[in-house]
Amino acid sequence: MNANLDKNELSAYDFETHWNNAYRKTPVNSLGWYEENPNPSLELIDSCNLEKASVIFNPGAGATTLIEQLLDKGYSNIIVNDIAVASLTELSKSLTNHKNSNVQFIVDDLTNPSELLKLKNIDLWHDRAVLHFFTEQQQQEAYFKLLKTILKPNGYVILAEFNLEGDKKCCGLNVINYNEIMLQERLGVDFKLLKTFNYTYTQPSGNTREYIYTLFQRIE
Ligand SMILES: C[S@@+](CC[C@H](N)C(=O)[O-])C[C@H]1O[C@@H](n2cnc3c(N)ncnc32)[C@H](O)[C@@H]1O
C-alpha cells in the first residue's frame, strides 16, 4: 500500500487490501480488537433467549472467538461475513473443535453487498467494532438497508462500537463514535432499545478502548 495514501480515502478494493494485510501481518491474538472472552456479547446474546437453531449473523466477524464460544453453547446456525478473506481463514482455523459445524462463511462488503443480499430471516445481527468504520453516509445507509432487509420481524440487533469517549481511530482508520441515541436514530422507530452499557475493553497490548454495547429488538 502507498504509505502516502490517506487511509480515509481508500476505495472499496483498498479497504479489502487494508484488512487482509491487518490479518496477514499480525497474529490474531495480538490484534487490537482480539478478545479471549467476548463476555459482553455473550451476556447480551444470552439475554435474547434464542433457540439454539436460531440464525445468528456476525457481519465483519474477523477471526472473533465469539463463534467458537457460540458453537460451544450449542448454537447451530451461524453465518459469518468479512470483507477480508484472510480473517475468515483464521476464523475457520480456530474452529478445529467444531469440524462438523455448518458455519457459513461469506466474503462480501457490507457497504456494497451482493452475496449477503441472498440472506433472509436472520434472528440476530451481532456487530462488534465494524459499523464505526463506515464514516460515509452512503456506507451507513447501505449497512442499515442490508440489516433491515435480512433481519426477521422481532429479530435482535447487537451493535458494539467505540463510544463518544472512545478513540477516534482503529486499525489506522477514522471511526465514528456512537451513543445509544445515534444508533437508535440509524435503526429507526421500528427498533426498541432493550439494553445498553459502556464497556472498557483491554487490548492485548494492555491499552484500553471505550465501547458502547446496545441490544435492540425489531418490533414491527
Ligand atoms: C476491528 S475488526 C472487528 C472484528 C470482529 N468483529 C471482532 O470483534 O473481533 C473490524 C472487522 O470488520 C471488517 N470489515 C471492515 N470493513 C468491512 C466491510 N465493508 N464489509 C465487511 N467487513 C468489513 C474487517 O475486515 C475486520 O475484520
The ligand as an SDF file (V2000), in Angstrom:
LIG
                    3D

 27 29  0  0  0  0  0  0  0  0999 V2000
  -11.9620   -4.1570   14.3270 C   0  0  0  0  0  0  0  0  0  0  0  0
  -12.3050   -5.5820   13.4080 S   0  0  0  0  0  0  0  0  0  0  0  0
  -13.5290   -6.4020   14.4180 C   0  0  0  0  0  0  0  0  0  0  0  0
  -13.6380   -7.8620   14.0970 C   0  0  0  0  0  0  0  0  0  0  0  0
  -14.6590   -8.6430   14.9320 C   0  0  0  0  0  0  0  0  0  0  0  0
  -15.9790   -8.0850   14.7980 N   0  0  0  0  0  0  0  0  0  0  0  0
  -14.2390   -8.7000   16.3690 C   0  0  0  0  0  0  0  0  0  0  0  0
  -14.9370   -8.1520   17.2400 O   0  0  0  0  0  0  0  0  0  0  0  0
  -13.2040   -9.3220   16.6500 O   0  0  0  0  0  0  0  0  0  0  0  0
  -13.2890   -4.9600   12.0650 C   0  0  0  0  0  0  0  0  0  0  0  0
  -13.6500   -6.0360   11.0810 C   0  0  0  0  0  0  0  0  0  0  0  0
  -14.5460   -5.5040   10.1070 O   0  0  0  0  0  0  0  0  0  0  0  0
  -14.1860   -5.9940    8.8470 C   0  0  0  0  0  0  0  0  0  0  0  0
  -14.7040   -5.0480    7.8270 N   0  0  0  0  0  0  0  0  0  0  0  0
  -14.2950   -3.7780    7.6250 C   0  0  0  0  0  0  0  0  0  0  0  0
  -14.9900   -3.2170    6.6170 N   0  0  0  0  0  0  0  0  0  0  0  0
  -15.8580   -4.1610    6.1840 C   0  0  0  0  0  0  0  0  0  0  0  0
  -16.8520   -4.1870    5.1600 C   0  0  0  0  0  0  0  0  0  0  0  0
  -17.0700   -3.1020    4.3840 N   0  0  0  0  0  0  0  0  0  0  0  0
  -17.5650   -5.3130    4.9730 N   0  0  0  0  0  0  0  0  0  0  0  0
  -17.3390   -6.4240    5.7610 C   0  0  0  0  0  0  0  0  0  0  0  0
  -16.4160   -6.4480    6.7460 N   0  0  0  0  0  0  0  0  0  0  0  0
  -15.6850   -5.3400    6.9550 C   0  0  0  0  0  0  0  0  0  0  0  0
  -12.6680   -6.0530    8.9090 C   0  0  0  0  0  0  0  0  0  0  0  0
  -12.0780   -6.8910    7.9350 O   0  0  0  0  0  0  0  0  0  0  0  0
  -12.4570   -6.5610   10.3220 C   0  0  0  0  0  0  0  0  0  0  0  0
  -12.4360   -7.9730   10.3930 O   0  0  0  0  0  0  0  0  0  0  0  0
  1  2  1  0
  2  3  1  0
  2 10  1  0
  3  4  1  0
  4  5  1  0
  5  6  1  0
  5  7  1  0
  7  8  2  0
  7  9  1  0
 10 11  1  0
 11 12  1  0
 11 26  1  0
 12 13  1  0
 13 14  1  0
 13 24  1  0
 14 15  1  0
 14 23  1  0
 15 16  2  0
 16 17  1  0
 17 18  1  0
 17 23  2  0
 18 19  1  0
 18 20  2  0
 20 21  1  0
 21 22  2  0
 22 23  1  0
 24 25  1  0
 24 26  1  0
 26 27  1  0
M  CHG  2   2   1   9  -1
M  END
$$$$
